[in-house]
Amino acid sequence: LENFSIFYAGNYNLWHWREQDSLEQIEKAQDDFKKILTNLQDKEVTVAFFPLDPRQGLYFEAGAVQYIMKIRPKFFIPMHFTFDPEVVGTFARDYTNDHSKIIAMDEPGSIVNIEKLDNGYRAIMVATSNDKFYSEIVRTDSSN
């Protein structure tokens, strides 16, 4: 889009289940994930939609964290957390950094509007079920 680049991961993730997969399966999943991640690293991403699926068990957030650290999207919106929406707020608190703001859309019907400003981007989110609202300029850069 004119002022945005959007990455939708679909089912792209570091899919492994630490408690049940063998070391070989985990290493293969990690290698496959890193190969694709390397191909994506030169892309500038404004908004990324990426799985954060607690059904994976231990280290379920590993793929999301690696994606954020390598790609550095301006906004990161977790998905696939339906059965445990509380993990999204925790993830947002733990992994938001200077380069990426995690948007915790943890309620059905949540809406986010992301707009390009002269000095960066702003995300405005409304969770329609209890009228939560926040606005924050996530990244400022006078050259943008």
N, C-alpha and C positions, 0 to 999 in steps of 0.2 A: 504494500500500500504506500501511498505517497510519503507519509511521515512515519510509518511503522513497518517493522518486519515481524511476522508472527510465526512461531514454531509450535506446531501441534504434534506431540510425540506419539499420539495414538497408543500403541502397545510397546513402543520402544522404551526399554528400561533395562536395568541390571536385574534380570529375573533370576533369582536363586532363593532357595529356602535353606538357610544355614542349619536348621535343626534336622533336616532330612536329606539334603543333597550330599553327595560325596565331595571330597576335596577336588577331585578332577572335574566334576560338574560345575562347581563354584568357579574354579579357575577358567574353564572354558567360557562360562557366562561372562566373567570379568574381561577376558580377552576379546570376545565378540563385541561387548559393549564399548570397550576402549577403541576398537578399530573404527566403529561408526562415529564415536565421539570425536576422534581425531579428524575425520572427514568434515565434521561440522564446525570445528573450532575457529575457522576464519570467517564465519558468518556473524554479522551483527544482528542481535535479536532484541527487539523491543519487548515483546510479550512471549513468554513460553508457557505452554500448557504441558504438564508432565506428570506421570503417575507417581503417587505417594500411597502405596497400597500396604497397609499394616497386616494384611493377610499373609504377607511374606514372612512375618515373624522377625526374628533378630536381624538387625541392620537393614530393615525394610527401606530406610531412607537413603541408603548408600548410593543408588543410581542418581537420585535427585541432587544429592550433595555434590557428586562428581560433575554432573551437568552444570550446576550453578558455578562451581569453581572454574571449570574449563571454558564455558561459553560466556558466562557473565551477562545474562539477560538483564535488562533494566527492571522488568517485572517477571515474576515467576508465580504461576497459578497452579497449585497442586490439583490433581484429579485422581479418581479411583479410590477414594477413602470413605466411601459411602457408609460402611459398617462401623466406622470409628471417627466421626468428624472432629473430635477433640484433638486428634494428632495434628491437624492443620494449624491450629493456634500455637501449639507447642513448637511445631516446625518453624513457623514464621518468627517466633521469638528467638529461637536458637540459631537460625541460619540467614536471617536478613543481614546484609553487609553493605559496605559503601558502594558496591556495584549493582546489587540486586535486592529489590524489595519483594518479599514474599507476600502475596495477597491471599489472605485466609478467607476464602469464600466457603465458609463451613456450614451454611444454612441453605436449604432449598429456596430458590427464588432470589438469591443474592444477585445483585447487578453491580458491575464495575464499569465506569467510564474512564478511559485513559485518553488524555489529550496532550498534544505537543504544545509546549509553551516556548517563548523566545529563549528561555534559559534552562530548558530541560523538559520534564514530563510531570504530569500530575495525575494521580489516580483518585477517583472519588468512588467509594463503594457504599451501596445501600443494601442492607439485609432486610428484605421486606417483611419478614415474619416478626421482627421486634424493633423495627425502625432504627437500627444502628446506623451511624453515619460517621465517616471520617474522610478527611482530605489531606493529602500530603504530597508535596513536591519531592519526588524521589531522587532525581538526579539533576544537577544543574551544571551546565557547561556553556560558557558564554560564546563558544564557537558554533553552537548549534542554532 
